[in-house]
Amino acid sequence: MSAITDVNKFDRALNIKFENGTSLSVEDCWLRDNCRCSSCYRSDTFQKANYLLELSGIKISTFKFDACNLYIEWNDKHQSTYEASFLIKFQYDKWKDSRKLRPILWKGLDIENKIARVHAREFLNTESGAITVFKSLIDYGVALIDQVGVSLEATEQVCKALGGVQHTLFGGMWQFTSVQDYADTAYTNLPLAVHNDNTYFNEAAGLQILHCLEHSNGEGGETILVDGFFGATKLKNEFPEDFEFLTNFNLDAEYLEDGHHYKYSAPVINVDKEKNLEQIRFNVYDRSPMAFSSGEECRSYYRALWNLSTYYQNTDCQWKFKLYPGLVMVMDNFRVLHGRTAFTGNRIICGSYVSRSDWLNKARALKLIQ
């Protein structure tokens, strides 16, 4: 299907046609930059070998092709061969489409029987177990890993297999109770409204992992999860003006305690240039006081946040369940909001963060995304 059927030159570009009807127009600078010969590309390190300036001014002298390859001789006498199966990958629309994540939106209890629930031994020791967990994270933003050893060390094993422990001001692996070791509501027994973590960091954590090691002599503390992409999509459809505001207005978030002052400003809803959802940065607790350019902007800020909050606070949109010793929850902090109900008794939670780069690296290595 990727066989070359015709090649024509237009100005400095080549137009390549393939057996399956795909056509591809490629500039000479791209072709030379992506030559795969041993002097231009190091197959041992998968890296380019030339500086860009070395390629400046180089032009195609002659070219020819067969079904499997395109052959070019350049004006500096260099010769390049391009496999048809390599070239066809870079038809722009197909290339762009292949790079997209395709989240499956969910609402409340709809998710309960859809997400992965994998035995720790299977996740840690088999490729199929890892694929199941990472696919669930890509599709739904959540996965559960059961039968994990009830200790910080056993939880760390899981975190490392998810991509590696991310260190922040809270440490690498962390463990907390209702003793307020940090200036954060999480370190209390109060209810927590659903939110994303680290809105005050330049790059928020990619995954958050939570494991309840103990809950004794009390009750409550149920975990609450919401699909942030579902809420943002509802806002886009029902209040498009508010959606537009939250994708363009930079909201200030900050974290303050002795010796630390983190601060970052970014839209609550991050989208790509085609308005596809990329990240939600929603946290009612971390917002810092802001000045506004006008009364209209101030009112737009509150109206948009109120309208988005109605989806996130709606119990029909929330999935509520109880963590217990041995059950590890993994969630995509770029997408899923989490909170908890108030609790009594002695409750010990441990966990960590994993950077987005690191967990997506694992997913790519498993051939789940490009």
Residue, then its C-alpha position, 0 to 999 in steps of 0.5 A: m500500500s505504501a508503494i511509490t507510483d509517481v514523483n514530480k518536481f515542483d520548484r524545489a519540492l518533490n510531489i510523491k504519489f503512493e499506491n493507496g492514493t496518498s500524495l505527499s509534497v516534500e521540500d528539498c530542505w526537509l529531504r536532505d535534513n532527513c537523509r537516513c544514510s550513515s553520514c547523516y543519521r546515526s542509527d545507533t543513537f537515533q540522532k541526526a549527525n549534521y548541523l543545520l547550517e551545513l545543509s544550507g543552499i543544498k539543492i536536488s540535482t537529479f532524482k529517480f524512484d521505484a516502488c520501494n525507494l526514492y533516490i536523490e543526488w544532491n548538488d554537493k554530490h551526496q546521495s540519499t535513499y528514502e524508503a517509501s514506508f518512511l516517507i508516507k508517514f509524513q503526509y501532514d494530515k495523517w501524521k498530525d492525526s497519528r499524534k493525537l491522544r483520543p480521550i474517552l469522556w466519562k461521567g460519574l459512575d459510568i467509569e466504574n466498570k471501564i477503567a483497568r483494575v490490574h493485579a500488582r504482580e501482573f502490572l510489574n511483571t508482564e507487558s500485557g499488564a502494563i499495556t492494560v494500565f497505560k491504555s486505561l490512563i490514555d483512554y480514561g485518565v485513571a487506573l487501579i492497581d490492586q494487591v500492592g504491598v501495604s508499605l511505602e516501599a511497595t508503592e514506590q515499586v509501582c510508581k517507578a514502573l509508571g515512569g519514575v518518582q518525580h521529586t517536588l518540595f513534598g519530596g519523592m515518595w510522600q506519606f501524610t496523615s491529618v498532621q499538617d506538615y505542609a501549608d496544604t489542606a490535603y494535610t487535614n481531615l477536612p473535605l477537599a473539593v475536586h481539583n488538579d494538583n500543582t497549578y503553581f508549578n510551571e509544569a504540573a505533575g503528570l500522574q498522581i498516585l495514592h495508596c491508603l496504608e491505613h484508616s482506623n478508628g474512623e470513617g469517611g475519606e472517600t476519594i472523589l474523581v471527575d473527568g475534567f475534559f468532560g466538564a470542559t467539553k460541556l462548558k464549550n457546548e453550553f457556555p462557549e464564551d466562558f470556555e473561550f475566556l478560560t482558554n485565553f485568560n492566565l489565572d495566577a496560582e501560588y503556594l506559600e510556606d516558610g522558605h517556599h513561594y511557587k507561582y505560575s500563571a496559565p489558562v485554566i483550560n489548555v488547548d492546542k491550536e485546533k482547540n483540542l483539550e490538553q490540560i485542565r489547571f483547576n484548583v479553587y484553593d491555590r488561586s492568588p488575588m489578581a487585578f483585572s483590566s476592567g470590571e467586565e474582565c473580573r465578572s467574566y473570570y468569576r462567571a466562567l469559573w462558576n459555570l465550570s465548577t457546576y460540572y465539577q461539583n455536580t455529584d452526577c459527574q463524580w465517581k466516589f469510592k473508598l481507597y483501602p490498603g493494597l489498592v493503588m489509584v493512578m490518575d492523569n493530573f492533566r485531566v482528572l480532578h480529585g478530592r475527598t470527603a471529610f474523615t475521622g480516625n487515623r488515616i495514612i496516605c502515601g504516594s508520589y507524582v510521575s512527570r508527564s514526559d516520563w509516563l508518556n515515554k512508557a506509553r510510547a515504548l509500549k506502542l500505545i501512542q506515537 
